[in-house]
Amino acid sequence: MSQPPLTPGVLGPAARDAALAAMSGAAGEAELDVLVVGGGVVGAGVALDAVTRGLSTGLLEQRDLASGTSSRSSKLIHGGLRYLEMMDFALVREALTERGLLLTRLAPHLVRPVPFLYPLTHKGWERPYVGAGLALYDGMAAVGGMKAGGGSGLPRHRHLTRRGVARIAPDFRSETVSGAIKYYDCQVDDARLVTTIARTAARHGAHVATRVRVTGFLREGERVVGVTARDLEHGRDLEVRARVVVNAAGVWTDEIQEMVGGRGALHVQASKGVHLVVPRDRIRSDSGFIVRTETSVLFVIPWGRHWIIGTTDTDWNLDKAHPAASKADIDYILTHVNAILREPLDHEDVEGVYAGLRPLLAGESEPSSKISREHTVVTPVPGLVMIAGGKLTTYRVMAKDAVDAAAHSLRAIANLSLRESITDKVRLLGADAYETRANQRVLLARRSGLHVARIDHLLGRYGGLVDDILDLVAERRSLGAPLQGAEDYLAAEVVYAVTHEGARHLDDVLTRRTRISIETFDRGVTAAPCAARLMAAELGWSTETVREEVDHYLRRVEAERQSQLMPTDQEADEARIQVTDIV
């Protein structure tokens, strides 16, 4: 079983063991300054913010990095046009500033521009109304971009006639519109962003461990002084002591609040968003679309060789770990997208389906589609900070606010005076050398024996860390071959997911480190055995373990397929929860 040395920022099996030893005191370290519970984008962001302010920091995640909401979004880094219409200018300005930082400074290798058409269906008033809104959107982005040391990094919007729409998007029913406005936002592989943030935190000294379930809180009087936890991989109980615990559990916020005896400071309502993935050739267009629906908006988003189409926005009160998409959800999305397409899509065109839960701060009696995406930070009991709400784009601001709140406790109990957050300057792993390696793409292809298109794929996933993958291929030529059943990915990427990115199970690799589970018609069934064998060599799996991992993945895929045939949420949930997480 080969493992890399304990290099900061490498989340391999040995690094996990070392992190748990450090957090539990087995390595002789004192209590942490900050312990983060939750390995989604906010939790990873909190860990990065805390450790780069000089705090000893740990992060525990019950399942896998980004295994909840943070791998199931629309994968957009955007200001939120509908929040502009709600007159929530502060939220839009904040999000556009963060978009500029991510695109131009923090993660240029992961975040990329994507064009959208905003169709105009009313003559006269709509074009100046929408145009004025997008002019404000672009203006806010330009102002926010100054913080990143430049402009927004994106082209400004432009107006199109009906004929212009037809040229850009031949499959769009342009006869139903008077024209459109083309504008730009950004997209990101959300799960890859989370993994990269967590690795960056580890690179700066944070201890990160997944597959560890928090079971309770340690108390001294009223104060929280740490947690009790269960290492799910090795079946052992742990105690992790910390001066401050930051809960970033998203839709599980209420459960954590009950566990600690909180006083109802926050109430999070889960809203289900469903997305479909279809092949790129099913819709001829050089641009995505954004179209209003009766309850939300419909996005048709370019995604490599695919389109992501969504989303729904409905209350969800069933299983939070595995939200299920029903046939009604899929029909809803197909009905709305077919209203704008010349050639309708049907169920046979759908390659992948995924459902995620937005952690919305519940309003009085508002429907989930009307609740703002602003976030809130509270301290329900001394030593515990809880953060909820927000959205993917503003994770860094949320993390900063959570650590600012933790700073009050740290000053009170340890007389620690913290520096201001610097995460607007801390580039994520892979950002450094990205531009250089991108310029060297042809040279890298020649040296490695890989096609230039393959190098481009790797640069878009690993940035300047592409050398790590190419080194693996140079050492083991077999890893330069495409993964059987998912030829868009190299075998080396499966190995790297285990040795460097914290993947512990087959589902981690096929669902989050790659997107094979939604980008292939068989949802990764063919790729599963080969991927499991590659993982086995790194994790020391027996033949029986390989069989169990593959069997579990196949049963999970079948449970999802069955849930997507069910007419209601209740029936879909019952079908999906037949297969839970592997232990």
Secondary structure, 3 states (H helix, E strand, C coil): CCCCCCCCCCECHHHHHHHHHHHHCCCCCCCEEEEEECCCHHHHHHHHHHHCCCCCEEEEECCCCCCCHHHCCCCEECCCHHHHHCCCHHHHHHHHHHHHHHHHHHCCCCCEEEEEEEEECCCCCHHHHHHHHHHHHHHHHHHHHHHHCCCCCCCCCEEEEHHHHHHHCCCECHHHCCEEEEEEEEECCHHHHHHHHHHHHHHCCCEEEECEEEEEEEEECCEEEEEEEEECCCCEEEEEEEEEEEECCHHHHHHHHHHHCCCCCCCEEEEEEEEEEEEHHHCCCCCEEEEECCCCEEEEEEECCEEEEECCCEECCCCCCCCCCCHHHHHHHHHHHHCCECCCCCHHHCCEEEEEEEEEECCCCCCHHHCCCCEEEEEEECCEEEEEECCHHHHHHHHHHHHHHHHHHHHHHHCCCCCCCCCCCCCCCCCCCHHHHHHCHHHHHHHHCCCHHHHHHHHHHHHHHHHHHHHHHHHCHHHHCEECCEEEEEHHHHHHHHHCECCCCHHHHHHHHCCHHHHCCCCCCCHHHHHHHHHHHHHCCCHHHHHHHHHHHHHHHHHHHHHCCCCCHHHHHHHHCCCCCCC
